[in-house]
Amino acid sequence: MRSWDNLQGGEKATRMDIAGVLPLDMAGTIIVLWLALGVLGLTLRGKPHLIANAIFPAGAVASLALAAIGLWALGAAADVAILPLGLPDLPLHLRLDPLSAFFLVLLGGASFGVSLFGAGYFRSMPGKTLGLLCLEYHLFLAGMALVLLADDAYMFMVAWETMALSSYFLVTTDHRIPDIRKAGYLYLLVAHVGAIAILLGFGVMQGGQGIGAYTFDAMRDAHLSAFWSSVVFLLALFGFGAKAGLLPLHVWLPEAHPAAPSPVSALMSGIMLKTAIYGILRFTFDLLDMQQWWWGVLALALGLLTAVFGVIFAAVQGDMKRLLAYSSIENIGLLLVGIGLTIIFHVYGKDALAALSLTAMLYHSLNHAFFKSLLFTGTGAILHATGERNMGRLGGLIRKMPWAASLMLIGVLAIAGLPPFNGFVSEWLLLQAFLLSPGLPNSYINMLIPVVAAVIALSAALAAYVMVKFYGIVFLGQPREPALEQAHDAGIWERAGMGWLALGCVVLGLAPVFVIRQLDPVTQMLIGHGLGNSAGGWLFLTPVDTERASYSPVYFLLAVLGVMLATALAVRRFYHGRLRRGPAWDCGFPEQTARMQDTAEGFGQPIRRIFEPFFRIEREAPSAFDTHPHYHGRSDDRIWLFLYLPIKRITETLSSWVSVLQHGRIHLYLSYTFATLIVLLAFM
Amino acid sequence: MSYTVQFINLLAAILLLISFAMLSQRRILSLINLFAWQGLVLSVSTFVVAYSTAQQHLYFSAALTLLLKVLVLPWLLHRLIRKLNVRWDVETLINIPATMLAGIALVIFAFNLAAPISQLAEGITRGLIGIALASVLLSLLMMLTRRKAVTQVVGFLAMENGLFFAATSATHGMPLVVELGIALDVLVATFIFGIFFFQIRETFDSLDITHMEKLKDD
């Protein structure tokens, strides 16, 4: 990709720019604007309606502008800037290349909808909390944008930590609830363990060359040996995996997402997890100049495990935000599978296939940003309307919240991978990459890949099952609680935000050829090969060969609409028109209540039975003669028991040894200093 | 080898003597006065070094020392103890004679340590490094053996005096920017300590730092 840079460097002078303003400058302006909005929000604490109705929409407009800038920069050459800030000998470097530009589009596009939604969602918050939240929210956005633009390790780590800390404070917005504080602490802990790994990775790449070697340019030029490259890759996989929620570092995700306010969950799940994906891509394909085939296998295996784990756990959740959090874990797993596949193909020189799987993976991250943000904001609307996160107490909301229900239906169909929505396109592309893979020189991988494809298909199917459960339990059937009668639909801002995200799902699903063309510069940059115009005309998506497979969402949609229309006409034509209304068949049991409907628990039961070894199940069922029957069931993660608790115990033992030093007496501490000083003076 | 060198040596001796006096002093008020005297000695010695080496910026640091360590800081500390009403005797953890003996051992150690450096040092100030180092260590010892928070702060400030003396005597002073920075730091630190004193007293009803042992994690 270095050659690519040089190639594009020549065109730099002739490239289009509006009145001499480069995309990078404009992106920087957006970041500054976000920070200014955040501070402004803090000063407007006394006027919460102003923050909700002015600051958040303004931030949303800035997001949209950032997406446009990213889209524009996708086709342009890499653009670098050195800020007059930073460490001595290491000023802050920024760089906007196609990879950053793509993720900026993702960030801007998804956060536009979320910020609009936030304008409505946060309006009822007390001013003081809202002012702080507004600052943290925009700081979070700015931090993520800076992570994408950073071009040296220092800038990257500062932005990364800004992102982690601001999101920590966002997660703990309701810090008076102990569980939320606990969730926030867990998140912070995992985030920092990951950050240390990333920092170590930078350290290895820098290779003791002095502070100037912390720029990404110097790292690109450093030719590491295979061993050290592998060390860097493993550190990056660990560090970014902790942020992305990769097994076994996923534990914070199902805790933090339900704890955070819904728009924040949407940002974290839809966008922040993608910055980790960005980091892995940046490290693997840009900063390191070589890859090993086993990296791909490792990523593939981990991704697969994560995907299956995530979707199985999503299937048994009763809390809708936890369900979505586990679903995010599944999607991150799929993305990692895409990365692994890309590495394998790239190492074996099959760059056309590598481009295909990379395109599928990038496409899927964009899709996930949209549909997951949509679903999380949707849960926010439900939460506002009912105050309930537990699906066992919801139901029948489609009648009370028609707007939210229909917009979320789009999100649910998209995430379930149904055409003509966007989820289908990326999953289809990924499976195409698998199906076209035979012919690798490594026979083990050759044998393995069909199995992997089968597991991907399984997790996609299970994801659809999860979404049926999610939508069916929450929106369909009868309300399970009388309080649900008072539920109100989403407000105008909420509708606008969700509408934008739903529109994104539809457009990304209907115009895959256009999207893939935009992705071309990114794959060109990372692996030196693009899908190019193999996509064929604008109607048909043909990743490799017309004879093998092609997909046209527009025709598909037309066909579906045609069949529906024909059916409607036929019914109209042949329907006899005699109508009789009678009571529904009640299975011979006349007293039916809403509580007799299938519950979230019940719907997930088969999955829990089939995948029983995955769970640690705790159940307490009442006996037949119980006058106050009480049922209690919990399905926990075994990893927590077998990995985290031992680590916790070891850490506690070690720290109890250290705490022997802690007496609380200042004189003793001073004596430590004194003794150290004397010893060093005497012996050094 | 002129009068200036002799004079600086004399001032160094006085500095060390004051350090010992501070170590043995039981009353906070006298302690602060001693600290002011130490500042004055420091200021004069800086002035003499400036005169003998004809370095302009050392005049500034001498003036700065005079202003800050002889006037402003003692005044601040006086005001502080008046407000806090803590003019009573200092309670020591180790009795005074034992502290003095330890102090003598430290001085010997410091001189021993400074001997090789003094061999290297050029110019008028050879042999003063030992004294500077000794006064730093003595101040640390004072912080170590006192109970009250105010005395600890005086010890901290005296330690800075020792360092400053080492800087002027051994290397003819630091760049003025650095000195200004340090002076400002010390001033700010004193303000912050002052605020802390009030907070500590408000929390524990006393300035005795043994109360802070409760703050540790069980």
Interface residues (C-beta under 8 A of the other chain):
Chain A: S659 Q662 H663 G664 R665 I666 H667 L670 S671 T673 F674 L677 I678 L681 A682
Chain B: L93 F109 L113 L137 L140 L141 M143 L144 T145 Q152 I209 T210 M212 E213 K214 L215 K216 D217
